[in-house]
Amino acid sequence: MTRIKKQRKSVKVILMETAPKKKERLSDPDSYASRKQQAQKKRKKHLSVYEKARLEAEQQARNEASGRRGSQTVGPLADKIRKLNARKKQQEARASKSVDTDESNDATDATKESSD
C-alpha cells in the first residue's frame, strides 16, 4: 500500500487572475524575492586570485615604504605576546646570572681548597 500525504484544503479558494510581476514582488520589502535580492547584494564577494595578489603586493609596498617589516603587530594579543617575551628574557637573564655566580663560587671554593 502506498501512503498518501494529507493535503490541506482551504475553505476559501483564492483565484489569482495573474501572478504578480517581478517588479511588484520586488517593490514589497517583505516578499521572498526582495529579501533574496537584498541578501545577494549583502553577500561577501570573493576576490579573484589576481586581485588578491595585487592587493598583497600593494600592502607589502606600503609596509616597505613606511619601514615596517611584515604586517602590523598592534592589538591586545600582540601586547600580551610582547609582555610574555619580556618576562621570559628577564627569567633567562636571572637564571644566567645565578649560574654565573654559582660557577664563580665553585671556582673560588676550589682555589681556597687548593691553597689550604
Backbone bond lengths (Angstrom), bond angles and torsions (degrees), N, CA, C in turn:
res aa  C-N    CA-C-N  psi(-1)  N-CA   C-N-CA  omega(-1)  CA-C   N-CA-C  phi
1 M - - - 1.442 - - 1.525 110.55 -
2 T 1.257 114.46 142.44 1.467 118.75 177.98 1.515 109.23 -95.81
3 R 1.306 114.14 148.77 1.461 118.76 177.73 1.517 108.65 -95.15
4 I 1.257 115.83 129.50 1.460 120.53 179.78 1.520 108.30 -101.51
5 K 1.314 115.36 128.38 1.449 120.66 179.58 1.520 109.43 -70.93
6 K 1.330 115.19 138.19 1.459 119.30 179.62 1.522 109.59 -67.73
7 Q 1.275 116.49 138.65 1.451 121.00 177.36 1.510 109.06 -108.71
8 R 1.311 114.73 134.91 1.455 118.81 177.41 1.518 108.03 -90.28
9 K 1.266 114.93 118.56 1.456 119.52 -179.91 1.515 108.39 -105.17
10 S 1.301 114.17 130.76 1.461 117.62 178.88 1.517 109.91 -84.61
11 V 1.301 112.55 148.79 1.447 118.32 -179.88 1.524 109.94 -72.00
12 K 1.337 113.94 -43.38 1.456 119.01 179.23 1.523 108.85 -94.76
13 V 1.250 116.29 123.21 1.455 120.71 179.27 1.520 108.60 -86.39
14 I 1.316 115.06 126.60 1.459 120.15 -179.71 1.516 107.35 -103.51
15 L 1.265 115.74 117.76 1.459 120.29 177.23 1.517 109.54 -108.57
16 M 1.306 114.82 124.69 1.461 119.52 176.80 1.517 106.98 -102.46
17 E 1.286 114.77 124.76 1.459 117.42 179.20 1.519 110.21 -66.40
18 T 1.336 115.31 -46.98 1.467 120.00 176.20 1.517 107.73 -137.11
19 A 1.284 115.60 144.21 1.460 120.10 176.94 1.521 108.45 -70.93
20 P 1.340 117.63 148.61 1.459 118.32 179.41 1.519 110.98 -63.75
21 K 1.299 115.36 143.39 1.458 119.94 -179.90 1.516 109.94 -74.56
22 K 1.324 115.80 162.76 1.461 121.06 -176.44 1.520 111.13 -60.06
23 K 1.307 117.31 -38.47 1.455 121.60 179.32 1.529 110.34 -60.69
24 E 1.324 116.22 -41.05 1.462 121.01 179.04 1.520 111.14 -67.75
25 R 1.324 115.86 -40.87 1.469 119.18 179.08 1.520 111.11 -65.35
26 L 1.324 117.41 -38.68 1.461 120.52 -179.47 1.525 111.64 -72.96
27 S 1.326 118.10 -25.21 1.463 120.06 -179.33 1.527 111.14 -71.50
28 D 1.318 117.67 -27.92 1.461 121.30 177.85 1.530 108.89 -81.80
29 P 1.352 119.10 116.17 1.476 119.98 -175.50 1.526 114.39 -67.82
30 D 1.339 117.18 -19.44 1.459 119.82 -178.64 1.517 113.41 -92.55
31 S 1.313 117.47 -4.18 1.461 119.25 -177.01 1.526 110.35 -74.48
32 Y 1.310 114.77 156.55 1.465 121.13 -179.08 1.519 111.36 -60.13
33 A 1.327 116.93 -42.29 1.465 120.97 -177.17 1.516 111.67 -63.30
34 S 1.336 117.23 -43.31 1.465 119.14 -178.86 1.524 111.52 -70.95
35 R 1.330 117.56 -38.67 1.466 119.85 177.10 1.521 110.84 -63.83
36 K 1.323 116.94 -39.96 1.465 121.44 179.03 1.530 110.80 -64.19
37 Q 1.334 116.16 -42.65 1.461 119.99 -179.50 1.529 110.82 -65.03
38 Q 1.324 117.67 -41.29 1.454 120.64 178.25 1.520 111.62 -65.29
39 A 1.327 117.09 -38.53 1.465 120.98 178.86 1.524 110.58 -64.95
40 Q 1.328 116.85 -37.86 1.464 119.81 178.12 1.512 111.39 -66.82
41 K 1.332 117.38 -35.74 1.464 120.64 178.27 1.524 111.09 -68.27
42 K 1.342 116.31 -37.15 1.460 120.89 -178.18 1.516 113.02 -77.93
43 R 1.335 117.04 -20.08 1.459 121.28 -176.47 1.526 110.52 -59.59
44 K 1.322 115.27 140.54 1.462 120.84 -178.95 1.514 109.34 -69.20
45 K 1.312 115.01 131.79 1.460 120.38 178.68 1.528 108.43 -92.80
46 H 1.316 116.16 131.49 1.456 120.56 178.51 1.519 109.60 -83.80
47 L 1.328 114.99 137.76 1.453 119.85 -179.69 1.524 110.55 -80.36
48 S 1.309 115.49 153.55 1.450 119.57 176.36 1.526 109.06 -74.31
49 V 1.315 116.57 164.95 1.459 121.87 -179.38 1.525 110.09 -61.43
50 Y 1.308 116.18 -40.08 1.463 120.37 -179.31 1.521 111.32 -66.99
51 E 1.314 116.05 -39.11 1.467 120.10 179.13 1.528 110.60 -66.58
52 K 1.341 116.75 -40.39 1.463 120.39 177.43 1.519 110.83 -62.39
53 A 1.337 116.49 -44.61 1.466 120.90 -179.56 1.527 110.38 -62.43
54 R 1.332 116.34 -40.01 1.463 120.19 179.84 1.525 110.34 -65.30
55 L 1.331 117.70 -43.23 1.462 121.27 179.80 1.531 111.53 -65.38
56 E 1.340 116.76 -39.80 1.468 119.99 178.34 1.518 110.99 -65.33
57 A 1.332 117.45 -39.33 1.459 121.07 178.36 1.524 110.40 -64.63
58 E 1.330 117.05 -41.38 1.462 120.42 177.76 1.523 111.01 -63.56
59 Q 1.320 116.88 -42.19 1.465 121.02 179.46 1.527 111.05 -63.68
60 Q 1.324 116.14 -42.40 1.459 120.06 179.05 1.521 110.82 -65.00
61 A 1.331 117.28 -40.15 1.461 120.84 178.33 1.529 110.67 -63.82
62 R 1.342 116.71 -40.60 1.470 120.05 178.07 1.524 110.66 -64.99
63 N 1.336 117.00 -40.08 1.464 120.07 179.31 1.521 110.99 -64.39
64 E 1.324 117.04 -42.95 1.455 120.37 179.29 1.517 111.26 -66.10
65 A 1.324 116.53 -38.10 1.460 120.50 179.66 1.520 111.34 -65.73
66 S 1.317 117.25 -34.74 1.460 120.12 -178.79 1.532 111.70 -88.34
67 G 1.318 117.21 -4.13 1.456 120.37 176.50 1.513 114.41 87.06
68 R 1.289 117.54 13.29 1.469 120.41 178.71 1.512 109.57 -96.07
69 R 1.316 115.00 151.52 1.462 119.73 172.72 1.507 108.22 -107.99
70 G 1.320 116.21 131.71 1.458 120.23 177.54 1.508 111.71 72.20
71 S 1.295 115.36 -156.46 1.457 120.27 -177.79 1.523 109.69 -89.12
72 Q 1.305 114.72 170.95 1.449 119.58 179.31 1.516 109.45 -68.70
73 T 1.314 115.28 141.20 1.455 119.31 175.94 1.516 107.38 -118.62
74 V 1.302 115.44 78.13 1.455 121.93 176.80 1.515 108.18 -129.49
75 G 1.297 114.10 151.83 1.448 118.67 178.68 1.511 110.64 126.75
76 P 1.302 117.06 172.13 1.460 120.87 -175.90 1.524 113.51 -65.16
77 L 1.312 117.34 -35.87 1.460 119.65 -179.42 1.527 110.51 -68.27
78 A 1.330 117.00 -41.32 1.461 120.64 179.04 1.533 110.26 -64.15
79 D 1.335 116.87 -40.17 1.465 119.97 177.57 1.520 110.97 -63.28
80 K 1.316 116.55 -41.34 1.459 120.79 179.44 1.523 110.92 -62.58
81 I 1.328 116.89 -42.50 1.468 120.86 179.41 1.515 110.62 -64.75
82 R 1.342 116.96 -41.65 1.470 119.82 178.07 1.525 111.38 -61.15
83 K 1.339 117.16 -42.28 1.462 120.72 179.36 1.526 111.32 -63.19
84 L 1.338 116.03 -42.92 1.467 119.79 179.28 1.524 111.32 -63.66
85 N 1.336 116.61 -41.23 1.457 120.15 178.42 1.521 111.35 -65.12
86 A 1.330 117.36 -38.09 1.464 120.91 178.42 1.532 110.22 -64.57
87 R 1.335 116.95 -42.05 1.463 120.37 177.71 1.520 111.41 -62.53
88 K 1.324 116.78 -41.84 1.465 120.35 178.98 1.520 110.82 -61.37
89 K 1.334 117.29 -42.82 1.466 120.62 179.39 1.519 111.06 -62.94
90 Q 1.350 115.88 -40.95 1.461 119.09 178.54 1.526 111.06 -63.98
91 Q 1.325 116.73 -42.61 1.457 120.21 179.76 1.527 110.96 -65.00
92 E 1.320 116.23 -40.52 1.467 119.19 178.00 1.521 110.93 -65.13
93 A 1.332 116.32 -39.59 1.469 119.97 178.81 1.521 109.86 -63.98
94 R 1.334 118.00 -43.58 1.463 121.19 178.17 1.520 111.23 -62.55
95 A 1.352 114.87 -42.28 1.466 119.00 -179.19 1.524 110.70 -65.58
96 S 1.321 117.33 -40.53 1.465 119.50 179.77 1.528 110.65 -68.60
97 K 1.331 118.27 -34.74 1.465 120.81 176.81 1.523 110.55 -65.58
98 S 1.338 116.71 -42.46 1.464 119.60 -179.32 1.524 110.34 -67.85
99 V 1.324 118.86 -35.67 1.457 122.26 177.30 1.522 109.58 -67.33
100 D 1.332 117.70 -41.92 1.465 121.51 178.92 1.521 110.74 -63.69
101 T 1.333 117.87 -42.95 1.468 120.33 -179.82 1.517 110.80 -68.24
102 D 1.330 118.30 -36.26 1.463 121.29 177.31 1.524 110.26 -64.60
103 E 1.326 116.73 -42.87 1.463 120.18 179.29 1.522 110.74 -66.24
104 S 1.325 117.98 -39.79 1.465 120.28 179.59 1.521 110.27 -68.89
105 N 1.348 118.24 -35.93 1.463 121.33 176.81 1.519 109.92 -66.14
106 D 1.327 116.87 -40.16 1.457 120.47 178.42 1.526 110.37 -64.55
107 A 1.298 116.92 -39.63 1.465 120.72 -179.96 1.521 110.69 -67.14
108 T 1.326 118.12 -41.26 1.469 120.81 179.17 1.519 110.94 -69.00
109 D 1.321 117.38 -35.96 1.459 120.98 177.34 1.541 110.14 -65.42
110 A 1.315 116.73 -39.87 1.449 120.57 -179.62 1.528 109.95 -67.33
111 T 1.319 119.36 -37.57 1.473 121.45 178.84 1.516 109.71 -70.74
112 K 1.304 119.67 -35.23 1.451 122.28 178.42 1.517 110.86 -65.95
113 E 1.331 116.91 -42.60 1.442 121.11 -179.29 1.533 111.16 -66.94
114 S 1.319 116.39 -38.26 1.445 118.92 -179.73 1.527 111.07 -70.30
115 S 1.319 117.61 -31.76 1.460 119.98 -179.75 1.526 110.95 -76.98
116 D 1.311 120.16 -22.52 1.466 122.70 -179.21 1.464 109.17 -77.66
